[in-house]
Amino acid sequence: MALVQPIRTSSRLSEADINFVFLAACSDWMSGEPELRLNGHVLSVFEQSDQTYSCKELAERSPGPTSFAEFSINTGKEHGAFYLPDEAWVQPVLEWIRR
């Protein structure tokens, strides 16, 4: 599953100064992988109408990502909200990157 690769990368690298942006990445699949932990600076974005959801639970079970931020969008497009760049998530992601 391609969507989970950034989370697995964050977990395995254990680097404090790497930035990760997760777009619609967290869902029920995580419960089957309790060893996953977030590391680095993490931004999570999810669509409220999608089957994916907040990564907050994963962040809380992690010893501590360097930083964790998250926001949701509500376009009604489910997972399709991330198929093309959309101002609803692109601009906030760019602002987070430039911080």
N, C-alpha and C positions, 0 to 999 in steps of 0.2 A: 504494500500500500504506500504509494508515493507521498501522501500527505503526512505520514508519520515520520518520515526520514529526518526532517529538521529537529523533531523532538528527540529522536534516538541519537542524532549527532550531538545535540546539546548535552544529553545524558552521558555519552561516552567520552566527549572531549574534556569535560571538567575544567574548562577555561573560564576564568572570571571576566575577561575583557572582550569577549566576542559578543556581537549583537545577533539576536535571532528574532525574526518576525514570523509568527505563526498565523496563517490565514485559514480559518475554519479547520483547525487541526485536532482539536480535542473532542472525544466522544467516548462511547462505551468500550471501545477497543482497549483503552488505557487500563481498565480494571484487570485485564488479563496479563498485564506487564507491570507488576508492582515494583520491579527494580528500577523503573524509569525515574530519573530525577532531572530537574531543570538546573542548568548552570549558565552563567553569563548574564548578559542584559537581555531580557525577554519582553517582547511586546506580543500580545495575543489579540487577534481580532476575530470576531465571529458574527454571523448573521442570525438574528433572532428567529427567523422562520425556517432555519436549516436544522438538520438533525445533529449537527455539531453543537458544541456548547462551550462554556467558559473553561479555561485552563487553570482557574484559581485553585481547584482541588489538587491538581498536580503540583502547582507552585507551593502550596501549603505542606504537602508531604515531602517536599524536597528540603534538604538541609539549608538551602538558601541560595536561590539565584542571586547574582550581584544586584539586580533590580528586576522587578516585575511590574508591568503595566498592562492594562487590558481595557478594551472598549468593544461595544457591540454596535452593529448597524441594523437598520430595519428597512430594507428595501422591498421585502416580500418576494425576493427572487430566489430564496433558499440558497443552495450551494452555488447557483449561477451568479450570485452577487460578486463572486471573485473570478469569474471567467474572463472578464474584461476590466480594465482599469475603471474605477468609479470614484468620483469625487468624495463619496461618503467614507471611503477608507484610504484612498491614495494620499490625500492631503494630510490627514492625521499621522499616517505612517511616515511621510516625508518629514514632518515636524519632529517626530520622535527620533528619527535618524539624525537630524541636524542638531539635536539638543546638546 
